Amino acid sequence: MEASELAKILADHAIWSAGEGGRCANLSGANLRGANLIGANLIGANLADANLCLADLAGADLCRANLSGANLRGANLIGANLADADLTDADLYRADLAGADLCRVNLIGADLTDANLCRVNLIGADLYRANLRRANLRGANLADADLIGANARLIGQRSDGYAFFVFNEGAGHVTIRAGCRYFTLAEARTHWKTTRADDALGRESLALVDCAEAVARANGWL
């Protein structure tokens, strides 16, 4: 899409979102690869199936936007507002969502492989069957989030705030993410028995690893 055409659509959308006329942005299926949309007002916009690969949406307001099926691979969504947005089946591979607001967002079937979800607000988010493989969930708030069918589970956190997640890697294999580290179950036990054999945090870590294994077995991952 030409930059001038996009600018006009965004200007009309700003008028519409202010309730002063204009028109809601319909960018369904649009090619916006690499577009500069920093801080853009896209509240309630239709971006279904749009190509936003490598687009810069840092600080953009996408509240209630329709992004179902959108290609957001490698997109910059740092600090973006995606509250109540529809991201059903969206491709967010390696997208950076650090600090974004995804409260009550629909992420059913979304691919979040290798995505950065550090400090993201996912309160009440629907992550049914979402792919969270190797996603960075450090500091993410998953209160009341639906993870049924997703390939990740929040296990808990140590008393120092270190969060533990277990991921289903398929074929009977799981990994544990603790802070910024990834381990197999065996590697995790060896690590904390070696590095924190005699302190409370080490004992907490091993208890969380045991819990992760139990959760993985309960879900049929092992």
C-alpha positions in Angstrom: 0.0 0.0 0.0 1.2 3.5 -0.9 2.2 5.7 2.1 -0.1 8.5 0.9 -3.1 6.1 0.8 -2.3 4.7 4.2 -2.0 8.2 5.6 -5.4 9.2 4.3 -7.0 6.0 5.8 -5.4 6.7 9.2 -6.6 10.4 9.1 -10.2 9.3 8.3 -10.0 6.7 11.0 -8.8 9.3 13.6 -11.8 11.4 12.8 -14.1 8.3 13.1 -12.7 7.2 16.4 -13.2 10.7 17.8 -16.9 10.4 16.8 -16.7 13.3 14.4 -17.4 11.5 11.1 -14.7 10.0 9.0 -14.5 6.2 8.4 -13.3 3.2 10.3 -10.1 1.9 8.8 -10.6 -1.2 6.6 -7.2 -2.6 6.0 -8.3 -6.2 5.6 -5.8 -8.1 3.5 -3.7 -5.0 3.0 0.1 -5.3 2.3 1.6 -3.3 5.2 4.9 -5.2 5.3 7.5 -3.1 7.1 5.1 -0.2 7.5 5.8 2.6 10.0 2.8 2.6 12.3 4.5 3.8 15.5 1.9 5.2 17.9 -0.9 4.8 15.2 -4.5 5.1 16.2 -6.0 1.8 15.0 -8.7 1.5 17.6 -11.4 -1.0 16.3 -9.7 -1.1 12.8 -10.2 -4.0 10.5 -6.8 -5.6 9.8 -7.9 -9.1 9.3 -5.5 -11.1 7.1 -3.3 -8.0 6.7 0.4 -8.5 6.0 2.1 -6.6 8.9 5.3 -8.6 8.7 8.2 -6.6 10.2 5.8 -3.6 10.7 6.6 -1.1 13.5 3.6 -0.8 15.7 5.4 0.3 18.8 3.0 2.2 21.1 0.1 1.8 18.6 -3.5 1.7 19.9 -5.1 -1.5 18.5 -7.7 -1.8 21.1 -10.7 -3.9 19.8 -9.0 -4.2 16.4 -9.6 -7.2 14.2 -6.3 -8.8 13.5 -7.5 -12.3 12.9 -5.3 -14.2 10.5 -2.9 -11.3 10.3 0.8 -11.8 9.5 2.7 -10.1 12.3 5.9 -12.1 12.0 8.8 -10.1 13.5 6.6 -7.1 14.1 7.4 -4.5 16.7 4.5 -4.2 19.1 6.4 -3.0 22.1 4.0 -1.1 24.4 1.1 -1.5 22.0 -2.5 -1.5 23.3 -4.2 -4.7 22.1 -6.8 -5.0 24.7 -9.9 -6.8 23.5 -8.3 -7.3 20.1 -9.0 -10.3 17.9 -5.8 -12.1 17.0 -7.4 -15.5 16.2 -4.9 -17.6 14.1 -2.6 -14.6 13.8 1.1 -15.3 13.0 3.2 -13.6 15.7 6.4 -15.6 15.2 9.3 -13.6 16.7 7.1 -10.6 17.3 8.2 -8.2 20.1 5.2 -7.5 22.4 7.2 -6.5 25.5 5.1 -4.4 27.8 2.1 -4.6 25.6 -1.5 -4.7 26.9 -3.2 -7.9 25.7 -5.9 -7.9 28.3 -8.9 -10.0 27.2 -7.3 -10.5 23.8 -8.4 -13.4 21.6 -5.3 -15.4 20.7 -7.1 -18.7 19.8 -4.8 -20.7 17.5 -2.2 -17.9 17.3 1.4 -18.7 16.7 3.6 -17.0 19.3 6.7 -19.1 18.7 9.8 -17.2 19.9 7.7 -14.1 20.6 8.7 -11.7 23.3 5.9 -11.5 25.8 8.0 -10.1 28.6 5.9 -8.0 31.1 2.8 -8.4 28.9 -0.6 -8.0 30.4 -2.5 -11.2 29.4 -5.2 -11.0 32.1 -8.3 -12.8 30.8 -6.7 -13.6 27.5 -7.9 -16.6 25.4 -4.9 -18.6 24.4 -6.8 -21.8 23.5 -4.6 -23.9 21.3 -2.0 -21.1 21.0 1.6 -22.0 20.1 3.8 -20.5 22.8 6.9 -22.6 22.0 10.0 -20.8 23.2 8.0 -17.6 23.9 9.5 -15.3 26.5 6.8 -15.0 29.2 9.0 -13.5 31.9 7.0 -11.1 34.0 3.8 -11.7 32.0 0.5 -11.5 33.9 -1.6 -14.6 33.0 -4.3 -14.2 35.6 -7.6 -15.7 34.4 -6.0 -16.5 31.0 -7.3 -19.6 29.2 -4.4 -21.9 28.3 -6.6 -24.9 27.5 -5.0 -26.7 24.5 -2.0 -24.3 24.5 1.5 -25.9 24.7 2.6 -24.0 27.8 1.6 -23.9 31.4 2.6 -21.4 34.2 3.9 -23.6 37.0 4.6 -20.9 39.6 7.4 -18.7 40.8 10.1 -18.8 43.5 10.0 -16.5 46.4 12.4 -14.2 44.6 9.9 -13.7 41.7 11.6 -16.2 39.3 8.8 -17.6 37.2 8.7 -21.2 35.9 6.9 -22.4 32.8 6.7 -25.8 31.2 6.4 -26.2 27.4 5.3 -29.1 25.3 7.9 -29.7 22.6 6.1 -32.7 21.2 7.1 -36.4 20.8 7.1 -36.8 24.6 9.6 -34.0 25.3 9.1 -30.9 27.5 11.2 -28.0 28.4 11.2 -25.7 31.4 11.7 -22.0 31.2 12.9 -20.4 34.4 13.6 -16.7 34.0 15.6 -16.5 30.8 16.9 -20.1 30.9 15.6 -23.2 29.1 16.2 -26.7 30.5 15.0 -30.2 30.0 13.7 -31.8 33.2 17.0 -33.6 33.7 19.1 -30.5 33.0 16.9 -28.4 35.4 17.4 -30.8 38.3 21.2 -31.1 37.6 21.5 -27.3 37.5 19.8 -26.5 40.8 21.3 -29.5 42.6 24.7 -28.2 41.5 24.3 -24.4 41.9 21.9 -24.2 44.8 22.2 -27.5 46.6 22.0 -26.0 50.1 19.6 -23.1 50.0 15.9 -22.5 50.1 15.8 -21.2 46.5 17.4 -24.4 45.3 14.8 -26.4 47.1 12.0 -24.2 45.8 13.4 -24.7 42.2 13.5 -28.4 42.5 9.9 -28.5 43.9 8.8 -26.4 40.9 10.5 -28.8 38.5 8.7 -31.7 40.1 5.5 -29.8 39.7 6.3 -29.0 36.1 6.8 -32.7 35.4 3.5 -33.6 37.1 1.6 -31.0 35.1 3.2 -32.2 31.9 2.1 -35.8 32.7 -1.4 -34.7 33.6 -1.7 -33.0 30.1 -0.4 -36.1 28.4 2.8 -34.4 27.2 5.0 -37.1 28.7 
